[in-house]
Amino acid sequence: MKPPEAALRQLVRQWLDKAAADFEAAEQLSTQGGRFREIVAFHCQVEFPKTHDIAKLLDRVATVDLATAESLRDADALTPFGVEARYPSDAPEVLPSGEVEAIGMARVVRNSVMSSLKPYLDGR
């Protein structure tokens, strides 16, 4: 049985691998033209902890790192794509080149999170 700290690190790495795969899928789909805009935005959306509401996630981040949470507030624009984009009748519209903006926002969030997690993942 793994010690709790090792198990937690493994879980964090699993979530990061999943997030990396979603980000890679979004990048690849964005090169295919406008047909996949909503799907790209969906893959740029954050899914932890069991919510797709980025403002709520940032409120959680703010309890430990207010500056980071505030710097990422623009990413809340991706919130509608977490659920509504999966249902045709409720799908929010992604305007032309909106998928590029979604990837840009996702990249900023990803880089910020990875920078914050680096010391933890390195075991420091």
Rosetta constraint file for C-alpha pairs under 8 A:
AtomPair CA 2 CA 6 HARMONIC 6.08 0.50
AtomPair CA 2 CA 7 HARMONIC 5.89 0.50
AtomPair CA 3 CA 7 HARMONIC 6.29 0.50
AtomPair CA 4 CA 8 HARMONIC 6.08 0.50
AtomPair CA 5 CA 9 HARMONIC 6.22 0.50
AtomPair CA 6 CA 10 HARMONIC 6.18 0.50
AtomPair CA 7 CA 11 HARMONIC 6.25 0.50
AtomPair CA 8 CA 12 HARMONIC 6.18 0.50
AtomPair CA 9 CA 13 HARMONIC 6.17 0.50
AtomPair CA 9 CA 121 HARMONIC 6.58 0.50
AtomPair CA 10 CA 14 HARMONIC 6.20 0.50
AtomPair CA 11 CA 15 HARMONIC 6.31 0.50
AtomPair CA 12 CA 16 HARMONIC 6.16 0.50
AtomPair CA 13 CA 17 HARMONIC 6.07 0.50
AtomPair CA 14 CA 18 HARMONIC 6.27 0.50
AtomPair CA 15 CA 19 HARMONIC 6.12 0.50
AtomPair CA 16 CA 20 HARMONIC 6.02 0.50
AtomPair CA 17 CA 21 HARMONIC 6.24 0.50
AtomPair CA 18 CA 22 HARMONIC 6.34 0.50
AtomPair CA 19 CA 23 HARMONIC 6.14 0.50
AtomPair CA 20 CA 24 HARMONIC 6.07 0.50
AtomPair CA 21 CA 25 HARMONIC 6.11 0.50
AtomPair CA 22 CA 26 HARMONIC 6.20 0.50
AtomPair CA 22 CA 43 HARMONIC 5.13 0.50
AtomPair CA 22 CA 44 HARMONIC 7.01 0.50
AtomPair CA 23 CA 27 HARMONIC 6.24 0.50
AtomPair CA 23 CA 43 HARMONIC 6.24 0.50
AtomPair CA 23 CA 44 HARMONIC 6.14 0.50
AtomPair CA 23 CA 103 HARMONIC 7.77 0.50
AtomPair CA 23 CA 106 HARMONIC 7.67 0.50
AtomPair CA 24 CA 28 HARMONIC 6.19 0.50
AtomPair CA 25 CA 29 HARMONIC 6.01 0.50
AtomPair CA 25 CA 40 HARMONIC 7.59 0.50
AtomPair CA 25 CA 43 HARMONIC 7.09 0.50
AtomPair CA 26 CA 30 HARMONIC 5.99 0.50
AtomPair CA 26 CA 39 HARMONIC 7.48 0.50
AtomPair CA 26 CA 40 HARMONIC 4.55 0.50
AtomPair CA 26 CA 41 HARMONIC 7.37 0.50
AtomPair CA 26 CA 43 HARMONIC 5.57 0.50
AtomPair CA 26 CA 44 HARMONIC 6.58 0.50
AtomPair CA 26 CA 103 HARMONIC 7.08 0.50
AtomPair CA 27 CA 31 HARMONIC 6.92 0.50
AtomPair CA 27 CA 40 HARMONIC 7.49 0.50
AtomPair CA 27 CA 103 HARMONIC 6.96 0.50
AtomPair CA 28 CA 32 HARMONIC 7.34 0.50
AtomPair CA 29 CA 33 HARMONIC 7.86 0.50
AtomPair CA 29 CA 36 HARMONIC 6.31 0.50
AtomPair CA 29 CA 39 HARMONIC 7.96 0.50
AtomPair CA 29 CA 40 HARMONIC 6.33 0.50
AtomPair CA 30 CA 34 HARMONIC 7.55 0.50
AtomPair CA 30 CA 36 HARMONIC 6.82 0.50
AtomPair CA 30 CA 37 HARMONIC 6.96 0.50
AtomPair CA 30 CA 40 HARMONIC 6.32 0.50
AtomPair CA 30 CA 99 HARMONIC 6.37 0.50
AtomPair CA 30 CA 100 HARMONIC 7.00 0.50
AtomPair CA 32 CA 36 HARMONIC 7.19 0.50
AtomPair CA 33 CA 37 HARMONIC 7.91 0.50
AtomPair CA 34 CA 96 HARMONIC 6.65 0.50
AtomPair CA 34 CA 97 HARMONIC 7.75 0.50
AtomPair CA 36 CA 40 HARMONIC 6.06 0.50
AtomPair CA 37 CA 41 HARMONIC 6.28 0.50
AtomPair CA 37 CA 94 HARMONIC 5.93 0.50
AtomPair CA 37 CA 95 HARMONIC 7.94 0.50
AtomPair CA 37 CA 96 HARMONIC 7.95 0.50
AtomPair CA 37 CA 98 HARMONIC 7.09 0.50
AtomPair CA 37 CA 99 HARMONIC 5.20 0.50
AtomPair CA 38 CA 42 HARMONIC 6.16 0.50
AtomPair CA 38 CA 81 HARMONIC 7.06 0.50
AtomPair CA 38 CA 85 HARMONIC 6.01 0.50
AtomPair CA 38 CA 91 HARMONIC 7.78 0.50
AtomPair CA 38 CA 92 HARMONIC 7.74 0.50
AtomPair CA 38 CA 93 HARMONIC 7.25 0.50
AtomPair CA 38 CA 94 HARMONIC 6.00 0.50
AtomPair CA 38 CA 99 HARMONIC 7.49 0.50
AtomPair CA 39 CA 43 HARMONIC 6.33 0.50
AtomPair CA 39 CA 85 HARMONIC 7.34 0.50
AtomPair CA 39 CA 86 HARMONIC 8.00 0.50
AtomPair CA 40 CA 44 HARMONIC 6.34 0.50
AtomPair CA 40 CA 99 HARMONIC 5.98 0.50
AtomPair CA 40 CA 102 HARMONIC 7.56 0.50
AtomPair CA 40 CA 103 HARMONIC 7.68 0.50
AtomPair CA 41 CA 45 HARMONIC 6.47 0.50
AtomPair CA 41 CA 78 HARMONIC 6.81 0.50
AtomPair CA 41 CA 81 HARMONIC 5.91 0.50
AtomPair CA 41 CA 94 HARMONIC 7.89 0.50
AtomPair CA 41 CA 99 HARMONIC 5.98 0.50
AtomPair CA 41 CA 102 HARMONIC 5.69 0.50
AtomPair CA 41 CA 103 HARMONIC 7.43 0.50
AtomPair CA 42 CA 78 HARMONIC 7.91 0.50
AtomPair CA 42 CA 81 HARMONIC 5.01 0.50
AtomPair CA 42 CA 82 HARMONIC 5.52 0.50
AtomPair CA 42 CA 83 HARMONIC 7.90 0.50
AtomPair CA 42 CA 85 HARMONIC 6.68 0.50
AtomPair CA 42 CA 86 HARMONIC 7.79 0.50
AtomPair CA 44 CA 78 HARMONIC 7.39 0.50
AtomPair CA 44 CA 102 HARMONIC 6.30 0.50
AtomPair CA 44 CA 103 HARMONIC 6.14 0.50
AtomPair CA 44 CA 105 HARMONIC 7.94 0.50
AtomPair CA 44 CA 106 HARMONIC 5.33 0.50
AtomPair CA 45 CA 52 HARMONIC 7.09 0.50
AtomPair CA 45 CA 78 HARMONIC 5.87 0.50
AtomPair CA 45 CA 79 HARMONIC 6.76 0.50
AtomPair CA 45 CA 81 HARMONIC 6.71 0.50
AtomPair CA 45 CA 82 HARMONIC 5.70 0.50
AtomPair CA 45 CA 106 HARMONIC 7.22 0.50
AtomPair CA 46 CA 52 HARMONIC 6.13 0.50
AtomPair CA 46 CA 54 HARMONIC 6.85 0.50
AtomPair CA 46 CA 82 HARMONIC 7.49 0.50
AtomPair CA 47 CA 51 HARMONIC 5.83 0.50
AtomPair CA 47 CA 52 HARMONIC 5.38 0.50
AtomPair CA 47 CA 82 HARMONIC 7.78 0.50
AtomPair CA 48 CA 52 HARMONIC 7.35 0.50
AtomPair CA 48 CA 57 HARMONIC 7.61 0.50
AtomPair CA 49 CA 57 HARMONIC 7.69 0.50
AtomPair CA 51 CA 57 HARMONIC 7.80 0.50
AtomPair CA 52 CA 79 HARMONIC 6.15 0.50
AtomPair CA 52 CA 82 HARMONIC 5.10 0.50
AtomPair CA 52 CA 83 HARMONIC 7.04 0.50
AtomPair CA 53 CA 57 HARMONIC 6.50 0.50
AtomPair CA 53 CA 76 HARMONIC 7.49 0.50
AtomPair CA 53 CA 79 HARMONIC 5.33 0.50
AtomPair CA 53 CA 82 HARMONIC 7.55 0.50
AtomPair CA 54 CA 58 HARMONIC 6.04 0.50
AtomPair CA 54 CA 75 HARMONIC 7.02 0.50
AtomPair CA 54 CA 76 HARMONIC 5.07 0.50
AtomPair CA 54 CA 78 HARMONIC 7.42 0.50
AtomPair CA 54 CA 79 HARMONIC 5.61 0.50
AtomPair CA 55 CA 59 HARMONIC 6.13 0.50
AtomPair CA 55 CA 73 HARMONIC 7.17 0.50
AtomPair CA 55 CA 76 HARMONIC 5.61 0.50
AtomPair CA 55 CA 79 HARMONIC 7.85 0.50
AtomPair CA 56 CA 60 HARMONIC 6.47 0.50
AtomPair CA 57 CA 61 HARMONIC 6.35 0.50
AtomPair CA 58 CA 62 HARMONIC 6.00 0.50
AtomPair CA 58 CA 69 HARMONIC 5.17 0.50
AtomPair CA 58 CA 70 HARMONIC 7.80 0.50
AtomPair CA 58 CA 72 HARMONIC 7.59 0.50
AtomPair CA 58 CA 73 HARMONIC 7.20 0.50
AtomPair CA 59 CA 63 HARMONIC 6.80 0.50
AtomPair CA 59 CA 69 HARMONIC 7.08 0.50
AtomPair CA 60 CA 64 HARMONIC 7.55 0.50
AtomPair CA 61 CA 65 HARMONIC 5.80 0.50
AtomPair CA 61 CA 66 HARMONIC 6.91 0.50
AtomPair CA 61 CA 68 HARMONIC 7.53 0.50
AtomPair CA 61 CA 69 HARMONIC 5.64 0.50
AtomPair CA 62 CA 66 HARMONIC 4.04 0.50
AtomPair CA 62 CA 67 HARMONIC 7.38 0.50
AtomPair CA 62 CA 68 HARMONIC 7.29 0.50
AtomPair CA 62 CA 69 HARMONIC 5.10 0.50
AtomPair CA 62 CA 70 HARMONIC 7.53 0.50
AtomPair CA 65 CA 69 HARMONIC 6.37 0.50
AtomPair CA 66 CA 70 HARMONIC 6.11 0.50
AtomPair CA 67 CA 71 HARMONIC 6.10 0.50
AtomPair CA 68 CA 72 HARMONIC 6.33 0.50
AtomPair CA 68 CA 112 HARMONIC 7.52 0.50
AtomPair CA 69 CA 73 HARMONIC 6.43 0.50
AtomPair CA 72 CA 76 HARMONIC 7.98 0.50
AtomPair CA 72 CA 108 HARMONIC 7.71 0.50
AtomPair CA 72 CA 109 HARMONIC 6.48 0.50
AtomPair CA 74 CA 105 HARMONIC 7.60 0.50
AtomPair CA 75 CA 79 HARMONIC 7.76 0.50
AtomPair CA 75 CA 105 HARMONIC 5.75 0.50
AtomPair CA 75 CA 106 HARMONIC 7.28 0.50
AtomPair CA 75 CA 109 HARMONIC 7.47 0.50
AtomPair CA 78 CA 82 HARMONIC 7.19 0.50
AtomPair CA 78 CA 102 HARMONIC 6.92 0.50
AtomPair CA 80 CA 84 HARMONIC 5.82 0.50
AtomPair CA 80 CA 85 HARMONIC 7.01 0.50
AtomPair CA 80 CA 92 HARMONIC 6.74 0.50
AtomPair CA 81 CA 85 HARMONIC 4.78 0.50
AtomPair CA 81 CA 86 HARMONIC 7.60 0.50
AtomPair CA 81 CA 91 HARMONIC 7.72 0.50
AtomPair CA 81 CA 92 HARMONIC 6.97 0.50
AtomPair CA 82 CA 86 HARMONIC 7.66 0.50
AtomPair CA 83 CA 87 HARMONIC 7.47 0.50
AtomPair CA 84 CA 88 HARMONIC 7.97 0.50
AtomPair CA 84 CA 90 HARMONIC 5.31 0.50
AtomPair CA 84 CA 91 HARMONIC 5.06 0.50
AtomPair CA 84 CA 92 HARMONIC 6.60 0.50
AtomPair CA 85 CA 90 HARMONIC 6.77 0.50
AtomPair CA 85 CA 91 HARMONIC 4.26 0.50
AtomPair CA 85 CA 92 HARMONIC 6.00 0.50
AtomPair CA 86 CA 91 HARMONIC 6.78 0.50
AtomPair CA 87 CA 91 HARMONIC 5.79 0.50
AtomPair CA 94 CA 98 HARMONIC 5.46 0.50
AtomPair CA 94 CA 99 HARMONIC 6.94 0.50
AtomPair CA 95 CA 99 HARMONIC 7.87 0.50
AtomPair CA 97 CA 101 HARMONIC 6.74 0.50
AtomPair CA 98 CA 102 HARMONIC 6.17 0.50
AtomPair CA 99 CA 103 HARMONIC 6.22 0.50
AtomPair CA 100 CA 104 HARMONIC 6.21 0.50
AtomPair CA 101 CA 105 HARMONIC 6.24 0.50
AtomPair CA 102 CA 106 HARMONIC 6.11 0.50
AtomPair CA 103 CA 107 HARMONIC 5.97 0.50
AtomPair CA 104 CA 108 HARMONIC 6.34 0.50
AtomPair CA 105 CA 109 HARMONIC 6.33 0.50
AtomPair CA 106 CA 110 HARMONIC 5.96 0.50
AtomPair CA 107 CA 111 HARMONIC 5.99 0.50
AtomPair CA 108 CA 112 HARMONIC 6.17 0.50
AtomPair CA 109 CA 113 HARMONIC 6.11 0.50
AtomPair CA 110 CA 114 HARMONIC 6.01 0.50
AtomPair CA 111 CA 115 HARMONIC 6.03 0.50
AtomPair CA 112 CA 116 HARMONIC 6.27 0.50
AtomPair CA 113 CA 117 HARMONIC 6.10 0.50
AtomPair CA 114 CA 118 HARMONIC 5.90 0.50
AtomPair CA 117 CA 121 HARMONIC 6.01 0.50
AtomPair CA 118 CA 122 HARMONIC 5.93 0.50
AtomPair CA 119 CA 123 HARMONIC 6.33 0.50
AtomPair CA 119 CA 124 HARMONIC 5.27 0.50
AtomPair CA 120 CA 124 HARMONIC 5.75 0.50
